[in-house]
Amino acid sequence: MKKIRAIAITDVLFEECPVFELKDNGYFEMLKDNTFRYEKECVEEDPDWLIFEVEDEDVVLTNR
């Protein structure tokens, strides 16, 4: 099953980097805490986010 995930570039400066996954509700939700979420359009339009397609063991960067 293909998943769409994203990370904020600025988060790689820290010890941990939260991963967000696009859900059916149209939001990218943090995997560890789904109360943190961003609208799909905000993430897609912001150059500070990297968006990936993940399927099994394959990861493809989709927005650079």
PDBQT receptor file of N, H, CA, C and O in Angstrom, charges set to zero:
ATOM      1  N   MET A   1       0.838  -1.183   0.000  1.00  0.00    +0.000 N 
ATOM      2  CA  MET A   1       0.000   0.000   0.000  1.00  0.00    +0.000 C 
ATOM      3  C   MET A   1       0.886   1.250   0.000  1.00  0.00    +0.000 C 
ATOM      4  O   MET A   1       1.791   1.375   0.825  1.00  0.00    +0.000 OA
ATOM      5  N   LYS A   2       0.624   2.154  -0.912  1.00  0.00    +0.000 N 
ATOM      6  H   LYS A   2      -0.111   2.052  -1.582  1.00  0.00    +0.000 HD
ATOM      7  CA  LYS A   2       1.404   3.375  -1.040  1.00  0.00    +0.000 C 
ATOM      8  C   LYS A   2       0.949   4.396   0.002  1.00  0.00    +0.000 C 
ATOM      9  O   LYS A   2      -0.246   4.589   0.224  1.00  0.00    +0.000 OA
ATOM     10  N   LYS A   3       1.930   5.044   0.634  1.00  0.00    +0.000 N 
ATOM     11  H   LYS A   3       2.901   4.887   0.453  1.00  0.00    +0.000 HD
ATOM     12  CA  LYS A   3       1.659   6.096   1.607  1.00  0.00    +0.000 C 
ATOM     13  C   LYS A   3       2.376   7.358   1.153  1.00  0.00    +0.000 C 
ATOM     14  O   LYS A   3       3.429   7.294   0.520  1.00  0.00    +0.000 OA
ATOM     15  N   ILE A   4       1.796   8.502   1.483  1.00  0.00    +0.000 N 
ATOM     16  H   ILE A   4       0.940   8.555   1.998  1.00  0.00    +0.000 HD
ATOM     17  CA  ILE A   4       2.422   9.786   1.218  1.00  0.00    +0.000 C 
ATOM     18  C   ILE A   4       2.854  10.345   2.572  1.00  0.00    +0.000 C 
ATOM     19  O   ILE A   4       2.036  10.549   3.469  1.00  0.00    +0.000 OA
ATOM     20  N   ARG A   5       4.154  10.586   2.694  1.00  0.00    +0.000 N 
ATOM     21  H   ARG A   5       4.818  10.420   1.965  1.00  0.00    +0.000 HD
ATOM     22  CA  ARG A   5       4.693  11.093   3.949  1.00  0.00    +0.000 C 
ATOM     23  C   ARG A   5       5.509  12.352   3.700  1.00  0.00    +0.000 C 
ATOM     24  O   ARG A   5       5.956  12.613   2.584  1.00  0.00    +0.000 OA
ATOM     25  N   ALA A   6       5.695  13.132   4.770  1.00  0.00    +0.000 N 
ATOM     26  H   ALA A   6       5.332  12.920   5.678  1.00  0.00    +0.000 HD
ATOM     27  CA  ALA A   6       6.421  14.392   4.642  1.00  0.00    +0.000 C 
ATOM     28  C   ALA A   6       7.217  14.682   5.912  1.00  0.00    +0.000 C 
ATOM     29  O   ALA A   6       6.853  14.271   7.013  1.00  0.00    +0.000 OA
ATOM     30  N   ILE A   7       8.315  15.407   5.713  1.00  0.00    +0.000 N 
ATOM     31  H   ILE A   7       8.611  15.742   4.819  1.00  0.00    +0.000 HD
ATOM     32  CA  ILE A   7       9.086  15.934   6.832  1.00  0.00    +0.000 C 
ATOM     33  C   ILE A   7       9.392  17.401   6.544  1.00  0.00    +0.000 C 
ATOM     34  O   ILE A   7       9.543  17.805   5.391  1.00  0.00    +0.000 OA
ATOM     35  N   ALA A   8       9.479  18.180   7.607  1.00  0.00    +0.000 N 
ATOM     36  H   ALA A   8       9.357  17.851   8.543  1.00  0.00    +0.000 HD
ATOM     37  CA  ALA A   8       9.861  19.585   7.470  1.00  0.00    +0.000 C 
ATOM     38  C   ALA A   8      11.381  19.664   7.481  1.00  0.00    +0.000 C 
ATOM     39  O   ALA A   8      12.024  19.093   8.362  1.00  0.00    +0.000 OA
ATOM     40  N   ILE A   9      11.957  20.357   6.522  1.00  0.00    +0.000 N 
ATOM     41  H   ILE A   9      11.435  20.821   5.806  1.00  0.00    +0.000 HD
ATOM     42  CA  ILE A   9      13.404  20.464   6.403  1.00  0.00    +0.000 C 
ATOM     43  C   ILE A   9      14.013  21.021   7.692  1.00  0.00    +0.000 C 
ATOM     44  O   ILE A   9      15.070  20.561   8.122  1.00  0.00    +0.000 OA
ATOM     45  N   THR A  10      13.370  21.987   8.298  1.00  0.00    +0.000 N 
ATOM     46  H   THR A  10      12.511  22.361   7.948  1.00  0.00    +0.000 HD
ATOM     47  CA  THR A  10      13.909  22.615   9.504  1.00  0.00    +0.000 C 
ATOM     48  C   THR A  10      14.014  21.639  10.671  1.00  0.00    +0.000 C 
ATOM     49  O   THR A  10      14.819  21.857  11.576  1.00  0.00    +0.000 OA
ATOM     50  N   ASP A  11      13.224  20.576  10.672  1.00  0.00    +0.000 N 
ATOM     51  H   ASP A  11      12.570  20.399   9.937  1.00  0.00    +0.000 HD
ATOM     52  CA  ASP A  11      13.264  19.610  11.765  1.00  0.00    +0.000 C 
ATOM     53  C   ASP A  11      14.509  18.735  11.755  1.00  0.00    +0.000 C 
ATOM     54  O   ASP A  11      14.814  18.108  12.770  1.00  0.00    +0.000 OA
ATOM     55  N   VAL A  12      15.230  18.671  10.660  1.00  0.00    +0.000 N 
ATOM     56  H   VAL A  12      14.982  19.180   9.836  1.00  0.00    +0.000 HD
ATOM     57  CA  VAL A  12      16.427  17.838  10.626  1.00  0.00    +0.000 C 
ATOM     58  C   VAL A  12      17.562  18.442  11.455  1.00  0.00    +0.000 C 
ATOM     59  O   VAL A  12      18.593  17.798  11.648  1.00  0.00    +0.000 OA
ATOM     60  N   LEU A  13      17.386  19.650  11.938  1.00  0.00    +0.000 N 
ATOM     61  H   LEU A  13      16.549  20.173  11.782  1.00  0.00    +0.000 HD
ATOM     62  CA  LEU A  13      18.379  20.278  12.805  1.00  0.00    +0.000 C 
ATOM     63  C   LEU A  13      18.363  19.688  14.220  1.00  0.00    +0.000 C 
ATOM     64  O   LEU A  13      19.314  19.872  14.980  1.00  0.00    +0.000 OA
ATOM     65  N   PHE A  14      17.304  18.994  14.565  1.00  0.00    +0.000 N 
ATOM     66  H   PHE A  14      16.532  18.844  13.948  1.00  0.00    +0.000 HD
ATOM     67  CA  PHE A  14      17.121  18.492  15.914  1.00  0.00    +0.000 C 
ATOM     68  C   PHE A  14      17.416  16.999  16.000  1.00  0.00    +0.000 C 
ATOM     69  O   PHE A  14      17.652  16.335  14.991  1.00  0.00    +0.000 OA
ATOM     70  N   GLU A  15      17.397  16.493  17.214  1.00  0.00    +0.000 N 
ATOM     71  H   GLU A  15      17.205  17.033  18.034  1.00  0.00    +0.000 HD
ATOM     72  CA  GLU A  15      17.702  15.084  17.457  1.00  0.00    +0.000 C 
ATOM     73  C   GLU A  15      16.687  14.140  16.829  1.00  0.00    +0.000 C 
ATOM     74  O   GLU A  15      17.034  13.042  16.394  1.00  0.00    +0.000 OA
ATOM     75  N   GLU A  16      15.450  14.567  16.784  1.00  0.00    +0.000 N 
ATOM     76  H   GLU A  16      15.168  15.459  17.137  1.00  0.00    +0.000 HD
ATOM     77  CA  GLU A  16      14.394  13.757  16.172  1.00  0.00    +0.000 C 
ATOM     78  C   GLU A  16      13.708  14.555  15.087  1.00  0.00    +0.000 C 
ATOM     79  O   GLU A  16      13.618  15.781  15.155  1.00  0.00    +0.000 OA
ATOM     80  N   CYS A  17      13.230  13.848  14.097  1.00  0.00    +0.000 N 
ATOM     81  H   CYS A  17      13.303  12.852  14.042  1.00  0.00    +0.000 HD
ATOM     82  CA  CYS A  17      12.559  14.490  12.974  1.00  0.00    +0.000 C 
ATOM     83  C   CYS A  17      11.182  13.861  12.807  1.00  0.00    +0.000 C 
ATOM     84  O   CYS A  17      11.078  12.730  12.330  1.00  0.00    +0.000 OA
ATOM     85  N   PRO A  18      10.121  14.573  13.191  1.00  0.00    +0.000 N 
ATOM     86  CA  PRO A  18       8.783  14.006  13.077  1.00  0.00    +0.000 C 
ATOM     87  C   PRO A  18       8.405  13.712  11.620  1.00  0.00    +0.000 C 
ATOM     88  O   PRO A  18       8.739  14.467  10.707  1.00  0.00    +0.000 OA
ATOM     89  N   VAL A  19       7.714  12.617  11.438  1.00  0.00    +0.000 N 
ATOM     90  H   VAL A  19       7.443  12.003  12.180  1.00  0.00    +0.000 HD
ATOM     91  CA  VAL A  19       7.231  12.225  10.116  1.00  0.00    +0.000 C 
ATOM     92  C   VAL A  19       5.715  12.398  10.105  1.00  0.00    +0.000 C 
ATOM     93  O   VAL A  19       5.023  12.007  11.045  1.00  0.00    +0.000 OA
ATOM     94  N   PHE A  20       5.219  12.985   9.034  1.00  0.00    +0.000 N 
ATOM     95  H   PHE A  20       5.781  13.303   8.270  1.00  0.00    +0.000 HD
ATOM     96  CA  PHE A  20       3.787  13.217   8.869  1.00  0.00    +0.000 C 
ATOM     97  C   PHE A  20       3.290  12.351   7.717  1.00  0.00    +0.000 C 
ATOM     98  O   PHE A  20       4.007  12.126   6.742  1.00  0.00    +0.000 OA
ATOM     99  N   GLU A  21       2.052  11.868   7.840  1.00  0.00    +0.000 N 
ATOM    100  H   GLU A  21       1.470  12.051   8.632  1.00  0.00    +0.000 HD
ATOM    101  CA  GLU A  21       1.466  11.032   6.791  1.00  0.00    +0.000 C 
ATOM    102  C   GLU A  21       0.147  11.634   6.350  1.00  0.00    +0.000 C 
ATOM    103  O   GLU A  21      -0.655  12.072   7.175  1.00  0.00    +0.000 OA
ATOM    104  N   LEU A  22      -0.073  11.652   5.032  1.00  0.00    +0.000 N 
ATOM    105  H   LEU A  22       0.579  11.297   4.363  1.00  0.00    +0.000 HD
ATOM    106  CA  LEU A  22      -1.319  12.176   4.484  1.00  0.00    +0.000 C 
ATOM    107  C   LEU A  22      -2.445  11.180   4.753  1.00  0.00    +0.000 C 
ATOM    108  O   LEU A  22      -2.368  10.009   4.381  1.00  0.00    +0.000 OA
ATOM    109  N   LYS A  23      -3.479  11.675   5.402  1.00  0.00    +0.000 N 
ATOM    110  H   LYS A  23      -3.542  12.626   5.704  1.00  0.00    +0.000 HD
ATOM    111  CA  LYS A  23      -4.634  10.838   5.749  1.00  0.00    +0.000 C 
ATOM    112  C   LYS A  23      -5.812  11.168   4.829  1.00  0.00    +0.000 C 
ATOM    113  O   LYS A  23      -5.783  12.160   4.100  1.00  0.00    +0.000 OA
ATOM    114  N   ASP A  24      -6.836  10.332   4.871  1.00  0.00    +0.000 N 
ATOM    115  H   ASP A  24      -6.859   9.526   5.462  1.00  0.00    +0.000 HD
ATOM    116  CA  ASP A  24      -8.028  10.527   4.032  1.00  0.00    +0.000 C 
ATOM    117  C   ASP A  24      -8.761  11.822   4.346  1.00  0.00    +0.000 C 
ATOM    118  O   ASP A  24      -9.540  12.302   3.522  1.00  0.00    +0.000 OA
ATOM    119  N   ASN A  25      -8.527  12.396   5.521  1.00  0.00    +0.000 N 
ATOM    120  H   ASN A  25      -7.895  12.007   6.190  1.00  0.00    +0.000 HD
ATOM    121  CA  ASN A  25      -9.216  13.639   5.898  1.00  0.00    +0.000 C 
ATOM    122  C   ASN A  25      -8.573  14.880   5.275  1.00  0.00    +0.000 C 
ATOM    123  O   ASN A  25      -9.033  15.997   5.511  1.00  0.00    +0.000 OA
ATOM    124  N   GLY A  26      -7.500  14.690   4.472  1.00  0.00    +0.000 N 
ATOM    125  H   GLY A  26      -7.126  13.783   4.280  1.00  0.00    +0.000 HD
ATOM    126  CA  GLY A  26      -6.868  15.811   3.791  1.00  0.00    +0.000 C 
ATOM    127  C   GLY A  26      -5.791  16.506   4.600  1.00  0.00    +0.000 C 
ATOM    128  O   GLY A  26      -5.350  17.598   4.242  1.00  0.00    +0.000 OA
ATOM    129  N   TYR A  27      -5.368  15.889   5.679  1.00  0.00    +0.000 N 
ATOM    130  H   TYR A  27      -5.726  15.002   5.970  1.00  0.00    +0.000 HD
ATOM    131  CA  TYR A  27      -4.335  16.460   6.531  1.00  0.00    +0.000 C 
ATOM    132  C   TYR A  27      -3.117  15.546   6.586  1.00  0.00    +0.000 C 
ATOM    133  O   TYR A  27      -3.237  14.321   6.545  1.00  0.00    +0.000 OA
ATOM    134  N   PHE A  28      -1.940  16.169   6.680  1.00  0.00    +0.000 N 
ATOM    135  H   PHE A  28      -1.843  17.164   6.713  1.00  0.00    +0.000 HD
ATOM    136  CA  PHE A  28      -0.730  15.443   7.023  1.00  0.00    +0.000 C 
ATOM    137  C   PHE A  28      -0.692  15.403   8.549  1.00  0.00    +0.000 C 
ATOM    138  O   PHE A  28      -0.600  16.448   9.194  1.00  0.00    +0.000 OA
ATOM    139  N   GLU A  29      -0.762  14.208   9.127  1.00  0.00    +0.000 N 
ATOM    140  H   GLU A  29      -0.837  13.360   8.604  1.00  0.00    +0.000 HD
ATOM    141  CA  GLU A  29      -0.777  14.053  10.575  1.00  0.00    +0.000 C 
ATOM    142  C   GLU A  29       0.534  13.421  11.033  1.00  0.00    +0.000 C 
ATOM    143  O   GLU A  29       1.063  12.520  10.383  1.00  0.00    +0.000 OA
ATOM    144  N   MET A  30       1.051  13.909  12.168  1.00  0.00    +0.000 N 
ATOM    145  H   MET A  30       0.620  14.641  12.696  1.00  0.00    +0.000 HD
ATOM    146  CA  MET A  30       2.278  13.351  12.725  1.00  0.00    +0.000 C 
ATOM    147  C   MET A  30       2.029  11.910  13.143  1.00  0.00    +0.000 C 
ATOM    148  O   MET A  30       1.011  11.608  13.766  1.00  0.00    +0.000 OA
ATOM    149  N   LEU A  31       2.959  11.018  12.801  1.00  0.00    +0.000 N 
ATOM    150  H   LEU A  31       3.786  11.264  12.296  1.00  0.00    +0.000 HD
ATOM    151  CA  LEU A  31       2.790   9.602  13.116  1.00  0.00    +0.000 C 
ATOM    152  C   LEU A  31       2.741   9.351  14.617  1.00  0.00    +0.000 C 
ATOM    153  O   LEU A  31       1.942   8.536  15.077  1.00  0.00    +0.000 OA
ATOM    154  N   LYS A  32       3.581  10.035  15.390  1.00  0.00    +0.000 N 
ATOM    155  H   LYS A  32       4.231  10.698  15.017  1.00  0.00    +0.000 HD
ATOM    156  CA  LYS A  32       3.633   9.799  16.834  1.00  0.00    +0.000 C 
ATOM    157  C   LYS A  32       2.516  10.480  17.606  1.00  0.00    +0.000 C 
ATOM    158  O   LYS A  32       2.163  10.034  18.698  1.00  0.00    +0.000 OA
ATOM    159  N   ASP A  33       1.951  11.555  17.058  1.00  0.00    +0.000 N 
ATOM    160  H   ASP A  33       2.237  11.917  16.170  1.00  0.00    +0.000 HD
ATOM    161  CA  ASP A  33       0.914  12.307  17.765  1.00  0.00    +0.000 C 
ATOM    162  C   ASP A  33       0.014  12.984  16.737  1.00  0.00    +0.000 C 
ATOM    163  O   ASP A  33       0.338  14.059  16.232  1.00  0.00    +0.000 OA
ATOM    164  N   ASN A  34      -1.104  12.358  16.432  1.00  0.00    +0.000 N 
ATOM    165  H   ASN A  34      -1.367  11.485  16.843  1.00  0.00    +0.000 HD
ATOM    166  CA  ASN A  34      -1.963  12.866  15.351  1.00  0.00    +0.000 C 
ATOM    167  C   ASN A  34      -2.698  14.161  15.696  1.00  0.00    +0.000 C 
ATOM    168  O   ASN A  34      -3.476  14.657  14.882  1.00  0.00    +0.000 OA
ATOM    169  N   THR A  35      -2.468  14.717  16.885  1.00  0.00    +0.000 N 
ATOM    170  H   THR A  35      -1.836  14.314  17.547  1.00  0.00    +0.000 HD
ATOM    171  CA  THR A  35      -3.040  16.033  17.177  1.00  0.00    +0.000 C 
ATOM    172  C   THR A  35      -2.244  17.131  16.472  1.00  0.00    +0.000 C 
ATOM    173  O   THR A  35      -2.730  18.252  16.319  1.00  0.00    +0.000 OA
ATOM    174  N   PHE A  36      -1.021  16.809  16.042  1.00  0.00    +0.000 N 
ATOM    175  H   PHE A  36      -0.626  15.898  16.166  1.00  0.00    +0.000 HD
ATOM    176  CA  PHE A  36      -0.232  17.734  15.230  1.00  0.00    +0.000 C 
ATOM    177  C   PHE A  36      -0.505  17.414  13.775  1.00  0.00    +0.000 C 
ATOM    178  O   PHE A  36      -0.200  16.319  13.300  1.00  0.00    +0.000 OA
ATOM    179  N   ARG A  37      -1.082  18.379  13.067  1.00  0.00    +0.000 N 
ATOM    180  H   ARG A  37      -1.329  19.268  13.453  1.00  0.00    +0.000 HD
ATOM    181  CA  ARG A  37      -1.424  18.134  11.665  1.00  0.00    +0.000 C 
ATOM    182  C   ARG A  37      -1.407  19.425  10.870  1.00  0.00    +0.000 C 
ATOM    183  O   ARG A  37      -1.542  20.520  11.416  1.00  0.00    +0.000 OA
ATOM    184  N   TYR A  38      -1.240  19.268   9.573  1.00  0.00    +0.000 N 
ATOM    185  H   TYR A  38      -1.130  18.379   9.130  1.00  0.00    +0.000 HD
ATOM    186  CA  TYR A  38      -1.208  20.398   8.650  1.00  0.00    +0.000 C 
ATOM    187  C   TYR A  38      -2.075  20.058   7.439  1.00  0.00    +0.000 C 
ATOM    188  O   TYR A  38      -2.120  18.910   6.996  1.00  0.00    +0.000 OA
ATOM    189  N   GLU A  39      -2.762  21.070   6.913  1.00  0.00    +0.000 N 
ATOM    190  H   GLU A  39      -2.726  22.002   7.273  1.00  0.00    +0.000 HD
ATOM    191  CA  GLU A  39      -3.576  20.851   5.723  1.00  0.00    +0.000 C 
ATOM    192  C   GLU A  39      -2.665  20.444   4.560  1.00  0.00    +0.000 C 
ATOM    193  O   GLU A  39      -1.540  20.926   4.428  1.00  0.00    +0.000 OA
ATOM    194  N   LYS A  40      -3.179  19.558   3.739  1.00  0.00    +0.000 N 
ATOM    195  H   LYS A  40      -4.093  19.166   3.847  1.00  0.00    +0.000 HD
ATOM    196  CA  LYS A  40      -2.437  19.026   2.591  1.00  0.00    +0.000 C 
ATOM    197  C   LYS A  40      -1.875  20.151   1.726  1.00  0.00    +0.000 C 
ATOM    198  O   LYS A  40      -0.705  20.109   1.346  1.00  0.00    +0.000 OA
ATOM    199  N   GLU A  41      -2.684  21.147   1.413  1.00  0.00    +0.000 N 
ATOM    200  H   GLU A  41      -3.635  21.182   1.722  1.00  0.00    +0.000 HD
ATOM    201  CA  GLU A  41      -2.262  22.231   0.537  1.00  0.00    +0.000 C 
ATOM    202  C   GLU A  41      -1.131  23.050   1.148  1.00  0.00    +0.000 C 
ATOM    203  O   GLU A  41      -0.241  23.510   0.433  1.00  0.00    +0.000 OA
ATOM    204  N   CYS A  42      -1.161  23.236   2.464  1.00  0.00    +0.000 N 
ATOM    205  H   CYS A  42      -1.884  22.862   3.045  1.00  0.00    +0.000 HD
ATOM    206  CA  CYS A  42      -0.102  24.007   3.131  1.00  0.00    +0.000 C 
ATOM    207  C   CYS A  42       1.236  23.303   3.013  1.00  0.00    +0.000 C 
ATOM    208  O   CYS A  42       2.253  23.944   2.750  1.00  0.00    +0.000 OA
ATOM    209  N   VAL A  43       1.246  22.006   3.202  1.00  0.00    +0.000 N 
ATOM    210  H   VAL A  43       0.419  21.485   3.415  1.00  0.00    +0.000 HD
ATOM    211  CA  VAL A  43       2.487  21.235   3.099  1.00  0.00    +0.000 C 
ATOM    212  C   VAL A  43       2.968  21.215   1.649  1.00  0.00    +0.000 C 
ATOM    213  O   VAL A  43       4.155  21.412   1.391  1.00  0.00    +0.000 OA
ATOM    214  N   GLU A  44       2.068  20.982   0.713  1.00  0.00    +0.000 N 
ATOM    215  H   GLU A  44       1.104  20.822   0.923  1.00  0.00    +0.000 HD
ATOM    216  CA  GLU A  44       2.448  20.888  -0.700  1.00  0.00    +0.000 C 
ATOM    217  C   GLU A  44       2.989  22.206  -1.245  1.00  0.00    +0.000 C 
ATOM    218  O   GLU A  44       3.859  22.198  -2.116  1.00  0.00    +0.000 OA
ATOM    219  N   GLU A  45       2.494  23.333  -0.752  1.00  0.00    +0.000 N 
ATOM    220  H   GLU A  45       1.788  23.340  -0.045  1.00  0.00    +0.000 HD
ATOM    221  CA  GLU A  45       2.897  24.634  -1.273  1.00  0.00    +0.000 C 
ATOM    222  C   GLU A  45       4.110  25.227  -0.555  1.00  0.00    +0.000 C 
ATOM    223  O   GLU A  45       4.684  26.209  -1.027  1.00  0.00    +0.000 OA
ATOM    224  N   ASP A  46       4.502  24.651   0.562  1.00  0.00    +0.000 N 
ATOM    225  H   ASP A  46       4.037  23.854   0.945  1.00  0.00    +0.000 HD
ATOM    226  CA  ASP A  46       5.603  25.187   1.361  1.00  0.00    +0.000 C 
ATOM    227  C   ASP A  46       6.921  24.530   0.949  1.00  0.00    +0.000 C 
ATOM    228  O   ASP A  46       7.048  23.310   1.048  1.00  0.00    +0.000 OA
ATOM    229  N   PRO A  47       7.906  25.309   0.490  1.00  0.00    +0.000 N 
ATOM    230  CA  PRO A  47       9.174  24.722   0.047  1.00  0.00    +0.000 C 
ATOM    231  C   PRO A  47      10.010  24.126   1.185  1.00  0.00    +0.000 C 
ATOM    232  O   PRO A  47      11.024  23.478   0.926  1.00  0.00    +0.000 OA
ATOM    233  N   ASP A  48       9.603  24.334   2.424  1.00  0.00    +0.000 N 
ATOM    234  H   ASP A  48       8.780  24.861   2.635  1.00  0.00    +0.000 HD
ATOM    235  CA  ASP A  48      10.337  23.779   3.568  1.00  0.00    +0.000 C 
ATOM    236  C   ASP A  48       9.911  22.358   3.922  1.00  0.00    +0.000 C 
ATOM    237  O   ASP A  48      10.338  21.821   4.944  1.00  0.00    +0.000 OA
ATOM    238  N   TRP A  49       9.078  21.747   3.090  1.00  0.00    +0.000 N 
ATOM    239  H   TRP A  49       8.731  22.183   2.260  1.00  0.00    +0.000 HD
ATOM    240  CA  TRP A  49       8.646  20.367   3.322  1.00  0.00    +0.000 C 
ATOM    241  C   TRP A  49       9.168  19.467   2.204  1.00  0.00    +0.000 C 
ATOM    242  O   TRP A  49       9.188  19.850   1.034  1.00  0.00    +0.000 OA
ATOM    243  N   LEU A  50       9.588  18.270   2.587  1.00  0.00    +0.000 N 
ATOM    244  H   LEU A  50       9.572  17.959   3.537  1.00  0.00    +0.000 HD
ATOM    245  CA  LEU A  50       9.933  17.221   1.625  1.00  0.00    +0.000 C 
ATOM    246  C   LEU A  50       8.811  16.189   1.660  1.00  0.00    +0.000 C 
ATOM    247  O   LEU A  50       8.426  15.724   2.733  1.00  0.00    +0.000 OA
ATOM    248  N   ILE A  51       8.292  15.834   0.502  1.00  0.00    +0.000 N 
ATOM    249  H   ILE A  51       8.605  16.212  -0.369  1.00  0.00    +0.000 HD
ATOM    250  CA  ILE A  51       7.177  14.883   0.404  1.00  0.00    +0.000 C 
ATOM    251  C   ILE A  51       7.669  13.632  -0.312  1.00  0.00    +0.000 C 
ATOM    252  O   ILE A  51       8.348  13.710  -1.336  1.00  0.00    +0.000 OA
ATOM    253  N   PHE A  52       7.316  12.484   0.244  1.00  0.00    +0.000 N 
ATOM    254  H   PHE A  52       6.765  12.421   1.076  1.00  0.00    +0.000 HD
ATOM    255  CA  PHE A  52       7.768  11.196  -0.262  1.00  0.00    +0.000 C 
ATOM    256  C   PHE A  52       6.597  10.257  -0.518  1.00  0.00    +0.000 C 
ATOM    257  O   PHE A  52       5.585  10.309   0.180  1.00  0.00    +0.000 OA
ATOM    258  N   GLU A  53       6.743   9.401  -1.519  1.00  0.00    +0.000 N 
ATOM    259  H   GLU A  53       7.565   9.358  -2.086  1.00  0.00    +0.000 HD
ATOM    260  CA  GLU A  53       5.851   8.256  -1.691  1.00  0.00    +0.000 C 
ATOM    261  C   GLU A  53       6.582   7.057  -1.112  1.00  0.00    +0.000 C 
ATOM    262  O   GLU A  53       7.738   6.803  -1.451  1.00  0.00    +0.000 OA
ATOM    263  N   VAL A  54       5.911   6.324  -0.243  1.00  0.00    +0.000 N 
ATOM    264  H   VAL A  54       4.972   6.530   0.032  1.00  0.00    +0.000 HD
ATOM    265  CA  VAL A  54       6.508   5.162   0.406  1.00  0.00    +0.000 C 
ATOM    266  C   VAL A  54       5.650   3.944   0.089  1.00  0.00    +0.000 C 
ATOM    267  O   VAL A  54       4.444   3.929   0.337  1.00  0.00    +0.000 OA
ATOM    268  N   GLU A  55       6.305   2.919  -0.467  1.00  0.00    +0.000 N 
ATOM    269  H   GLU A  55       7.284   2.932  -0.668  1.00  0.00    +0.000 HD
ATOM    270  CA  GLU A  55       5.599   1.673  -0.760  1.00  0.00    +0.000 C 
ATOM    271  C   GLU A  55       6.541   0.514  -0.455  1.00  0.00    +0.000 C 
ATOM    272  O   GLU A  55       7.595   0.371  -1.074  1.00  0.00    +0.000 OA
ATOM    273  N   ASP A  56       6.150  -0.293   0.490  1.00  0.00    +0.000 N 
ATOM    274  H   ASP A  56       5.293  -0.177   0.994  1.00  0.00    +0.000 HD
ATOM    275  CA  ASP A  56       7.006  -1.378   0.982  1.00  0.00    +0.000 C 
ATOM    276  C   ASP A  56       8.347  -0.784   1.419  1.00  0.00    +0.000 C 
ATOM    277  O   ASP A  56       8.380   0.037   2.335  1.00  0.00    +0.000 OA
ATOM    278  N   GLU A  57       9.439  -1.179   0.788  1.00  0.00    +0.000 N 
ATOM    279  H   GLU A  57       9.412  -1.846   0.043  1.00  0.00    +0.000 HD
ATOM    280  CA  GLU A  57      10.764  -0.677   1.145  1.00  0.00    +0.000 C 
ATOM    281  C   GLU A  57      11.243   0.436   0.208  1.00  0.00    +0.000 C 
ATOM    282  O   GLU A  57      12.368   0.915   0.346  1.00  0.00    +0.000 OA
ATOM    283  N   ASP A  58      10.403   0.850  -0.739  1.00  0.00    +0.000 N 
ATOM    284  H   ASP A  58       9.489   0.461  -0.852  1.00  0.00    +0.000 HD
ATOM    285  CA  ASP A  58      10.778   1.864  -1.709  1.00  0.00    +0.000 C 
ATOM    286  C   ASP A  58      10.314   3.243  -1.251  1.00  0.00    +0.000 C 
ATOM    287  O   ASP A  58       9.169   3.424  -0.837  1.00  0.00    +0.000 OA
ATOM    288  N   VAL A  59      11.228   4.212  -1.334  1.00  0.00    +0.000 N 
ATOM    289  H   VAL A  59      12.159   4.065  -1.671  1.00  0.00    +0.000 HD
ATOM    290  CA  VAL A  59      10.933   5.601  -0.955  1.00  0.00    +0.000 C 
ATOM    291  C   VAL A  59      11.339   6.503  -2.121  1.00  0.00    +0.000 C 
ATOM    292  O   VAL A  59      12.472   6.443  -2.600  1.00  0.00    +0.000 OA
ATOM    293  N   VAL A  60      10.393   7.345  -2.573  1.00  0.00    +0.000 N 
ATOM    294  H   VAL A  60       9.473   7.393  -2.185  1.00  0.00    +0.000 HD
ATOM    295  CA  VAL A  60      10.666   8.237  -3.701  1.00  0.00    +0.000 C 
ATOM    296  C   VAL A  60      10.304   9.659  -3.284  1.00  0.00    +0.000 C 
ATOM    297  O   VAL A  60       9.180   9.922  -2.857  1.00  0.00    +0.000 OA
ATOM    298  N   LEU A  61      11.261  10.570  -3.411  1.00  0.00    +0.000 N 
ATOM    299  H   LEU A  61      12.174  10.357  -3.758  1.00  0.00    +0.000 HD
ATOM    300  CA  LEU A  61      11.018  11.986  -3.169  1.00  0.00    +0.000 C 
ATOM    301  C   LEU A  61      10.184  12.524  -4.322  1.00  0.00    +0.000 C 
ATOM    302  O   LEU A  61      10.534  12.319  -5.485  1.00  0.00    +0.000 OA
ATOM    303  N   THR A  62       9.087  13.211  -4.018  1.00  0.00    +0.000 N 
ATOM    304  H   THR A  62       8.803  13.378  -3.074  1.00  0.00    +0.000 HD
ATOM    305  CA  THR A  62       8.162  13.609  -5.087  1.00  0.00    +0.000 C 
ATOM    306  C   THR A  62       8.109  15.102  -5.368  1.00  0.00    +0.000 C 
ATOM    307  O   THR A  62       7.518  15.508  -6.369  1.00  0.00    +0.000 OA
ATOM    308  N   ASN A  63       8.709  15.937  -4.519  1.00  0.00    +0.000 N 
ATOM    309  H   ASN A  63       9.190  15.607  -3.707  1.00  0.00    +0.000 HD
ATOM    310  CA  ASN A  63       8.500  17.372  -4.732  1.00  0.00    +0.000 C 
ATOM    311  C   ASN A  63       9.793  18.174  -4.905  1.00  0.00    +0.000 C 
ATOM    312  O   ASN A  63       9.814  19.362  -4.585  1.00  0.00    +0.000 OA
ATOM    313  N   ARG A  64      10.851  17.569  -5.393  1.00  0.00    +0.000 N 
ATOM    314  H   ARG A  64      10.834  16.604  -5.654  1.00  0.00    +0.000 HD
ATOM    315  CA  ARG A  64      12.093  18.325  -5.668  1.00  0.00    +0.000 C 
ATOM    316  C   ARG A  64      12.594  18.028  -7.049  1.00  0.00    +0.000 C 
ATOM    317  O   ARG A  64      13.621  18.566  -7.461  1.00  0.00    +0.000 OA
TER     318      ARG A  64
